[in-house]
């Protein structure tokens, strides 16, 4: 068994150390594993509850982070289309003008983050 974590992608430490044929636990590895569990708990605590099942089978915080990255790092056509449709269907309703404009800006910013910014002509509000 080796110790790996989110912070150390290329470094691994053995769980035990052998010195003069005597096997003893690697205390650095135990600290490492404890910190990794704290990182994993922080990840679980900061993501949406509906995403938690995607990472519960992960053995390390790095595995959890990788599972999230593999799922969400690459924008799909469907996701981009959904954001554009949401943007098109935003209505003011009973919201204040500030909240209404913030909702529009949030959706536009999501598209920028995904590498699909809208042209200025698309921001004309009718």
Secondary structure as GFF3:
##gff-version 3
##sequence-region A 1 126
A	DSSP	beta_strand	2	3	.	.	.	ID=ss1
A	DSSP	beta_strand	13	14	.	.	.	ID=ss2
A	DSSP	beta_strand	16	19	.	.	.	ID=ss3
A	DSSP	beta_strand	22	25	.	.	.	ID=ss4
A	DSSP	alpha_helix	27	46	.	.	.	ID=ss5
A	DSSP	three_ten_helix	49	51	.	.	.	ID=ss6
A	DSSP	alpha_helix	52	55	.	.	.	ID=ss7
A	DSSP	alpha_helix	61	72	.	.	.	ID=ss8
A	DSSP	alpha_helix	77	88	.	.	.	ID=ss9
A	DSSP	alpha_helix	97	113	.	.	.	ID=ss10
A	DSSP	three_ten_helix	120	123	.	.	.	ID=ss11
###
